Amino acid sequence: MIGYLMVSTVMFFAGVYGFITRRNMLAILISLELMLNSVDINFVVFNRYLFPQQLEGFFFTLFAVGIAAAETAIAIAIIINIYRNIRNIQVGNLDKMKY
C-alpha cells in the first residue's frame, strides 16, 4: 500500500509543479490530468485497504476517468478555438480575447 501511495504522491506533486510553472495550455492540461489520475489511484488503494470486499472505490474511479475524458475533450476544443483566434496557446496571451 505504501508503494502505491508514494507513486500517487509523486504524480500529484509533479502535476502541481507542472500546473504552476508551465505557460502552455496543453502542458497545463496534461498536468491537471496527472493530478486527477493520482487521486484515482488513491481512491482505489484506500478502497482496497479499508473495504476489501466492496467495489465503491473502483466504480468511483471509473466514473472519475469518464468525467476526466469528457473534460479533456472540452478543454482541447476550447484550446483549438483559442488557437484559431489568436494563433497562440500561451497563457500570457489570453488577455487579448477580452476585447
N, C-alpha and C positions, 0 to 999 in steps of 0.2 A: 504494500500500500504506500509506503513512504517513497518508493521509487516513482510511482505514478504521480504523486503529489509534487515531487521535486520537478519532474518534467513539466507538469502543468504550471508550476510557479515560474519556471524559466520561460516558458512560452508566453505567459501573461505579461511578465515584465519586459520581454523582448517586444511584444506588441505595444505596450505603453511607451517604451522608448521610441519605437518607430512612429507611433502616432504623434508624439510631441516633436520629434526632430525633423520629420520629413516635410517637404514643401509640395511634393507632387500628390495630387488627389488619389491616383491609383495606389501609390505606396501607403497612403493613409488608410485606404480601404482594405488593403491587404493586412495592415497592422491591426485594424479593427476585427477582421475575421480571425486573426491569430488569437486575439483575446477571447473572442466568443468560443473558439474551439477549446481553449484551455478551461473555460468554465464548463463546457460539456464534459470534458474529461473528469473534472471534479464531481459533477453530478453522478456519473457512472461509478466512480470509485467510492464515494460516500454511500451510494445506494447498495453497492456490493458489500461494503463493510458493515453498515448498520442494519440493513434488511436483506440478507442474502437470498431469501425465498421469494421476494417480491420484485416486480419489474418497473416500479414507478420511475426510477432514475433513467432507465433505458428508454421508456416511452417519452419522458420529458426531453431527453437528449435528441431523439428522433424528431420531435416537434420543433425543437430549437434549431436543428440543422435545416429543416424545411423552411422555417422563418428566415434563417440567415441566407439561404439560397435566394429567396424572393427579395430580400433586402439588397443583396448583391446585384441582382438583375436590375432593380430600380436605380440603384446608385450608379451602375455603369451606364444606364440610359441617360441619367442626368449629366454624367461626366461627358458623354458623347455630345449631348446638346450644348453644353458649355464650350466644348472644343469647336463645334461648328460656329458658334457666335464670336468667340474671341481668339481662336486659334492657339490657345494655350491652356494647360490644365494646372498651372502653378497656383497655389492657394493665395499668394500675394497679389495676383492679378484679378481676383474675383470682385474687387470693388468697382471695376469698370461696368459691371452689369447693373449697377444701381441707377444709371442714367439712361 
